[in-house]
Amino acid sequence: MDQNPLNQYRKLFHTVYDCRYHVVFVPKYRFRILEGEIASCIQEKFRQICEWKEVNLIEGKVRTDHVHLYLSVPPKYSISDVLKWLKGDSSVQVFRRFPEIKKRYWGQHFWARGYFVSTVGITDEIIRAYIKHQEQQELLEEELDKQQRLWK
């Protein structure tokens, strides 16, 4: 079985899913502040939140003035909720560990308000082909099943 997380569906009790997102967001005023201990603090907080909420952090990179994340998110959560947790909790952590930053970021807002998000997954062509050929595939499987029962 392929161990690559990109080729596996994830499972909840009553759901099988593949909900992957590419997310990019920036610190307020796009200051080049995400480096050294601050970057490490943010990365660790992201890992903790993702583990706690069962969000798979497939890939991530904290650059000096922005963050890229590639996430697999259970369908019980909206991507806006996930970003609210990541940005909110990491912001609190940064202000606690680095109180001198509050001088640059008045109003207790570390991250800019918006973000970029794009879904990642199977293409439109694959979905259309699957739906189009699904009935034919089911008929073939039924025929094979009948033949196997006859030979038993």
Disulfide bonds with the S-S distance in Angstrom:
none
